[in-house]
Amino acid sequence: MLESEVLKPTYFDETESYGKLAGIVYRLGKTALLDNVIDHYAYLIQHDYFGHGWRGRENGFRDISYRLALPLPYSDGHGKITWRAPDGKVLTSDEHVSTVIGGFDATSALAQLMRFNWMMRGRIHYREARLYLQSSTDLTTYTLFTKWGLRSSEGNDVTSFISSVNSRERITISPALTLGGLSNQLVINALDPFLFFSLWTLVKSYIWSGDEEFAFPTLCFSNVKYLPLARLGLTPFGTEMYVENFISTSSDVVNLYFRLSVGGSHEFWGGGIEGVPLFESSNVRLRANLAFWKQPPLALDLQPGSMHNASVNDVFGVSATVVTFYTLPFESPTIDLVSHIGYKTAGFVQGESLGEGVVLRLGVKF
């Protein structure tokens, strides 16, 4: 907020060509040298600490530490995480690969939260646009940079994921998943209108015109707004496609989505609905999230000397959570106390723990 007050979007009369050029150069420089630092760290901390680190903590890793480099042009912008294997525990392949793909899981969850906020507001701020572009294309850029030899093979999340999936499927001669195959599947991510809205917000609205926000278009049916999208996700069993349907009214946003495996020798699927309104008063709102899936069983929490007998049958799982927002009595800023309370069976769901148990989260929303 202080930065926006001191460094305003425009300083020149941009009705003439020289003024327009000066404004564009100024906003490009501010974006690359200043905005990029905070925005990149928001993405990098989400990927490493709340992604890899979260799954590592869940799976019993110890002495976890992080190195988070400055973004370009100050440094290479990469993150590095080190840890020690769990003591007295057999780390299964499912726990390993969930930790490997945890970074992509976390940035997908961040992008999902931003889509909900945008559908509620109907506008995108250019700083959010930068963060969304990094978060929503995290898997795409990582995969393509690996394919083009721009990312090291050592500790590479994508190559580790591919080898783990093929090993799980016991395929070595003709692997079910290859780097080229994953690159081709990522074309699905182009079916995300918010990706293009973010590009427009950053390039056209802000850098070219000096506007901080962009009111994006949607499909409208009376007072209901609707936007569909498709994207690719990773699981311990392989890749899957999400088909999401965002529906918003003046007070609520609901996402009805479906999940379906892409390629591979094993089919799995799922779906759910997020943001279902249950109750609303002047300072309390209740929303529900429901999910279901059918997928291979996860191997979790093996004891030393024991072996996992992989079931040939898929298992059905469900998750249900009630989200409560309690708005504190302040005019400005608006502050909500937030709780998530529910239950989940064992299974892989974006942003959730792997095992079965109670879901309990407490937080603050500004």
C-alpha positions in Angstrom: 0.0 0.0 0.0 2.9 2.4 0.9 4.6 1.5 -2.4 1.4 2.3 -4.4 1.2 5.7 -2.6 4.9 6.6 -3.3 5.3 5.0 -6.7 2.2 5.8 -8.6 1.3 4.0 -11.9 1.7 7.2 -14.0 3.8 10.3 -13.7 3.8 11.6 -17.3 1.3 13.0 -19.7 0.9 9.9 -21.9 -1.2 11.4 -24.6 1.9 12.0 -26.7 4.3 9.3 -27.9 7.3 10.4 -25.8 5.2 10.5 -22.6 3.7 7.1 -23.4 7.2 5.6 -24.0 8.5 7.1 -20.7 5.5 5.7 -18.8 6.0 2.2 -20.3 9.7 2.2 -19.5 9.0 3.4 -15.9 6.3 0.7 -15.3 8.5 -2.0 -16.9 11.4 -1.0 -14.7 9.2 -0.9 -11.5 7.7 -4.3 -12.3 11.1 -6.0 -13.0 13.2 -4.4 -10.3 10.7 -3.9 -7.4 7.4 -5.6 -7.8 9.0 -8.8 -9.0 10.9 -9.3 -5.7 7.8 -9.5 -3.4 5.6 -11.3 -6.0 8.3 -13.9 -6.7 8.9 -14.6 -3.0 5.1 -15.1 -2.5 5.2 -17.7 -5.2 8.6 -19.3 -4.1 7.6 -19.6 -0.4 4.3 -21.1 -1.4 6.1 -23.7 -3.7 8.9 -24.6 -1.3 7.7 -24.0 2.3 4.0 -24.7 1.9 4.5 -27.2 -0.8 7.5 -29.5 -0.6 8.0 -28.5 3.1 4.4 -29.2 4.0 4.4 -32.7 2.5 7.9 -33.3 4.0 6.6 -32.4 7.5 3.5 -34.5 6.9 5.6 -37.5 5.9 8.0 -37.2 8.8 11.1 -35.6 7.3 13.4 -33.8 9.8 15.8 -30.9 9.8 14.1 -29.2 6.9 15.8 -26.0 5.6 15.4 -23.7 2.7 17.4 -21.5 0.4 15.3 -19.0 -1.5 17.3 -17.0 -4.0 16.4 -13.5 -5.2 14.6 -13.4 -8.6 16.1 -12.2 -11.9 17.9 -9.9 -12.5 19.4 -10.1 -8.9 19.9 -13.9 -8.9 18.5 -17.1 -10.5 15.2 -17.1 -8.5 15.4 -20.8 -7.6 14.6 -22.4 -4.3 16.4 -25.3 -2.7 15.2 -27.5 0.1 17.3 -29.9 2.2 16.0 -32.4 4.7 16.8 -35.6 6.6 14.9 -38.9 6.0 12.4 -39.9 8.7 13.8 -41.8 11.7 12.5 -45.3 12.2 10.0 -45.1 9.3 9.7 -46.8 5.9 9.1 -44.0 3.4 6.8 -45.4 0.7 6.8 -44.4 -2.9 3.5 -42.6 -2.5 4.9 -40.5 0.4 8.0 -39.8 -1.6 6.3 -38.7 -4.8 3.7 -36.6 -2.9 6.6 -34.7 -1.4 8.2 -34.3 -4.9 5.1 -32.8 -6.4 4.1 -30.9 -3.3 5.4 -27.6 -4.8 3.1 -27.8 -7.8 0.2 -28.8 -5.5 0.7 -25.7 -3.4 1.0 -23.2 -6.2 -2.1 -24.8 -7.8 -4.0 -24.2 -4.5 -2.8 -20.6 -4.5 -4.0 -20.0 -8.1 -7.3 -21.6 -7.1 -7.8 -19.1 -4.2 -7.1 -16.2 -6.6 -9.7 -17.4 -9.1 -12.3 -17.5 -6.3 -11.4 -13.9 -5.2 -11.5 -12.6 -8.8 -14.9 -14.2 -9.5 -16.2 -12.5 -6.4 -14.7 -9.1 -7.3 -14.9 -9.2 -11.1 -11.5 -7.5 -11.3 -7.8 -8.4 -11.4 -5.1 -6.3 -9.8 -1.8 -6.2 -11.8 0.2 -7.5 -8.8 -2.2 -10.5 -8.5 -1.8 -11.0 -12.3 2.0 -11.5 -11.9 1.6 -13.9 -9.0 -1.1 -15.9 -10.9 1.1 -16.2 -14.0 3.9 -17.7 -12.0 1.6 -19.9 -9.9 -0.6 -21.2 -12.6 2.3 -21.9 -15.0 4.6 -23.4 -12.4 4.3 -27.0 -13.7 4.4 -25.8 -17.3 7.5 -23.7 -17.1 9.3 -26.3 -14.9 8.5 -29.1 -17.4 9.5 -27.1 -20.5 12.7 -25.8 -18.9 13.6 -29.4 -18.0 12.8 -30.5 -21.6 15.0 -27.8 -23.1 17.9 -28.5 -20.7 17.5 -25.2 -18.7 16.9 -27.0 -15.4 19.4 -29.4 -13.8 18.4 -33.1 -13.6 19.7 -33.2 -10.0 16.8 -32.9 -7.6 14.4 -32.3 -10.5 10.8 -32.5 -9.4 9.4 -33.4 -12.9 11.9 -36.1 -13.7 11.5 -37.6 -10.2 7.7 -37.6 -10.6 7.9 -39.3 -14.0 10.2 -42.1 -12.8 8.1 -42.6 -9.7 4.9 -43.0 -11.7 6.5 -45.5 -14.1 7.9 -47.4 -11.2 4.5 -47.5 -9.5 3.0 -48.9 -12.7 5.9 -51.3 -13.0 6.6 -50.2 -16.5 10.3 -49.9 -17.6 10.5 -50.8 -21.3 7.7 -48.6 -22.6 7.1 -46.1 -19.8 3.5 -44.9 -19.3 4.8 -41.3 -18.9 7.7 -39.5 -20.6 9.0 -35.9 -20.4 7.7 -35.4 -24.0 4.4 -36.9 -23.2 4.0 -34.7 -20.1 4.9 -31.6 -22.2 2.1 -32.5 -24.7 -0.4 -32.9 -21.9 0.3 -29.5 -20.6 -1.5 -28.0 -23.7 -4.6 -28.5 -21.5 -3.4 -25.5 -19.3 -4.1 -23.2 -22.3 -7.8 -23.8 -21.6 -7.6 -21.4 -18.6 -9.2 -18.0 -19.4 -7.7 -16.5 -16.2 -4.3 -17.0 -17.7 -5.1 -14.7 -20.6 -6.9 -12.2 -18.4 -3.8 -12.0 -16.2 -1.6 -11.4 -19.2 -3.9 -8.7 -20.4 -4.0 -7.1 -16.9 -0.2 -7.0 -16.6 0.7 -6.1 -20.2 -2.2 -4.0 -21.6 -3.9 -2.6 -18.5 -0.8 -1.8 -16.4 2.3 -1.6 -18.5 0.7 0.0 -21.5 -2.2 2.0 -20.1 -1.1 2.6 -16.4 -4.3 1.1 -15.0 -3.9 -1.0 -11.9 -7.0 -3.2 -12.4 -8.8 -5.0 -15.2 -12.5 -5.8 -15.1 -12.6 -9.2 -17.0 -15.5 -10.5 -19.0 -17.6 -13.6 -18.1 -20.5 -15.5 -19.5 -23.7 -14.0 -18.0 -27.1 -15.5 -17.4 -29.3 -13.0 -15.7 -27.5 -12.1 -12.5 -25.3 -15.2 -12.6 -21.7 -15.1 -14.0 -20.0 -18.2 -15.3 -16.5 -19.2 -16.4 -15.2 -22.7 -17.2 -11.6 -23.8 -17.4 -9.4 -26.9 -17.7 -6.0 -27.6 -16.3 -3.6 -30.4 -15.6 -2.7 -31.7 -12.2 -0.2 -34.3 -10.8 -1.0 -37.2 -8.5 1.1 -40.1 -7.1 -0.6 -42.3 -9.8 -0.1 -40.1 -12.8 -1.5 -37.0 -14.4 -5.1 -35.8 -14.3 -7.3 -33.2 -15.9 -9.5 -30.8 -13.9 -12.6 -29.4 -15.6 -13.8 -26.5 -13.4 -16.9 -24.4 -13.6 -17.0 -21.1 -11.6 -20.4 -19.7 -10.9 -20.8 -16.4 -9.1 -23.7 -14.3 -7.9 -23.5 -11.0 -6.1 -22.6 -12.7 -2.8 -21.2 -16.1 -3.5 -18.8 -18.1 -5.8 -19.2 -21.8 -6.3 -16.8 -24.1 -8.2 -18.2 -27.4 -9.6 -15.3 -29.5 -10.8 -14.4 -32.9 -12.2 -11.1 -34.8 -12.2 -10.1 -37.5 -14.8 -6.9 -39.3 -15.3 -5.0 -38.5 -18.5 -3.2 -41.3 -20.4 -1.3 -43.9 -18.5 -2.4 -47.5 -17.9 -4.6 -46.8 -14.8 -7.8 -44.8 -14.8 -8.9 -42.8 -11.8 -11.4 -39.9 -11.4 -13.1 -37.6 -8.9 -15.0 -34.4 -8.5 -16.5 -32.0 -6.0 -18.1 -28.6 -5.3 -16.5 -25.7 -3.4 -18.1 -22.7 -1.8 -21.7 -24.0 -1.3 -23.6 -21.3 0.8 -25.2 -22.8 4.0 -25.9 -19.7 6.2 -25.3 -16.0 6.2 -26.0 -13.2 8.7 -24.6 -9.7 9.2 -21.2 -11.1 10.5 -21.2 -14.9 10.0 -21.0 -16.9 6.8 -21.0 -20.7 6.4 -19.8 -22.4 3.3 -19.3 -26.1 2.5 -16.7 -27.9 0.4 -17.5 -31.5 -0.8 -15.2 -33.9 -2.7 -15.2 -37.5 -3.9 -12.8 -39.7 -5.8 -12.0 -43.2 -6.9 -8.3 -43.9 -7.2 -5.6 -46.5 -6.3 -5.1 -46.8 -2.6 -2.2 -44.9 -1.1 0.7 -46.6 0.8 1.1 -44.6 4.0 2.8 -45.0 7.4 4.5 -48.4 6.9 6.5 -49.7 9.9 10.1 -51.1 9.6 10.1 -54.6 8.3 6.6 -54.4 6.9 5.6 -54.4 3.2 2.8 -52.7 1.3 0.6 -55.1 -0.5 -0.7 -53.0 -3.4 -4.4 -53.6 -4.0 -5.5 -54.1 -7.6 -8.8 -52.5 -6.8 -9.3 -48.7 -6.6 -10.9 -47.3 -3.5 -13.6 -44.7 -3.1 -13.0 -41.6 -0.9 -14.8 -38.5 0.3 -14.1 -35.3 2.0 -16.5 -32.7 3.6 -15.6 -29.4 5.2 -17.6 -26.5 6.6 -15.9 -23.1 6.3 -16.9 -20.4 8.8 -16.2 -16.7 8.3 -16.7 -14.4 11.3 -16.3 -10.7 10.5 -14.9 -8.6 13.3 -16.7 -5.3 14.0 -14.2 -3.0 12.2 -15.2 -0.7 9.4 -11.7 -0.8 7.9 -9.9 -3.0 7.3 -12.3 -5.9 7.0 -10.9 -8.8 9.1 -12.5 -12.3 9.2 -11.7 -15.1 11.6 -11.8 -18.3 9.5 -12.2 -21.9 10.5 -12.3 -25.1 8.4 -13.8 -28.1 10.1 -14.5 -31.4 8.5 -13.4 -35.0 7.8 -11.5 -36.7 5.0 -10.9 -40.3 4.1 -7.4 -41.4 2.8 -6.7 -40.3 -0.7 -4.9 -37.7 -2.8 -6.7 -34.3 -3.0 -5.1 -31.0 -3.9 -4.1 -29.1 -0.8 -5.2 -31.8 1.7 -3.3 -34.3 3.8 -2.9 -37.8 2.4 -4.3 -39.8 5.3 -7.7 -40.2 6.8 -8.7 -37.9 9.7 -10.3 -34.7 11.0 -9.7 -31.5 9.1 -9.2 -28.5 11.3 -7.8 -25.1 10.2 -7.9 -21.8 12.0 -6.8 -18.5 10.4 -7.4 -14.8 9.7 -8.6 -13.3 6.4 -7.8 -9.7 5.6 
